[in-house]
Amino acid sequence: MSEITDPAELRELLGEPNPRAVAKERVALHERDKQWIANTPFVVLSTSDAEGNCDASPKGDPAGFVKVLDDHTIVIPERPGNRRADGYLNILSNPHVGVLFLIPTRGETLRVNGRARLVRDAPYFDDMVVKGHRPILAIEIDIEQIFFHCAKAMLRSNLWKPEKWAEVDMPSHATMVKELQPATPETVEQLEDYYANHYEELLYKS
């Protein structure tokens, strides 16, 4: 194994970025950025704690669930989850976050980096109600860096091309839960029923 340990060695191997890639960073939202956010139903929020332990958390809701407060601030609402709060706890110790915005069928992604804070209430919470669920907290992000990322990863992966998807030889979610967490009291059959018939009912219930 030949490990890279020096920035100069890395740059020698990769080469220099083209001028367009260098110049694409921005610090304020353009109207096209706002349009992209308004059409985004799914984001990945990246955080790390003060020691650098990382987490990447998927967030999904109807398109436009991430709210734009102004040209320099966005908000991601809380939705009921597993209550581990990994990302939230990270933010309390290290406010630096990254957000990746994905729109189905679009190869490009919008990337936003900034400093986050947790807010337990604000007037705009009333605008983020979905199926009767008003968030109990939200993540406000002061934007430090914005740029669009090219479509190469999506093109290589065929992510949005069902006709090119390979058959997935994987057990069901219920089976995997039982195998990975053997102490789970429910049987596989009970878990199958839960995920098939009740899981979606709980999406907005704490």
Secondary structure, DSSP 8 states (H G I E B T S, - for coil): ------HHHHHHHH----HHHHHT-BSS--HHHHHHHHT--EEEEEEE-TT--EEEEEEE-STT-SEEEETTEEEEE-----S--HHHHHHHH--EEEEEEE-TT---EEEEEEEEEEES--GGGGGG-BTTB--S-EEEEEEEEEEEE-SHHHHHHTTT-GGG--------HHHHHHHH-TT--S-HHHHHHHHHHTGGGGTT--
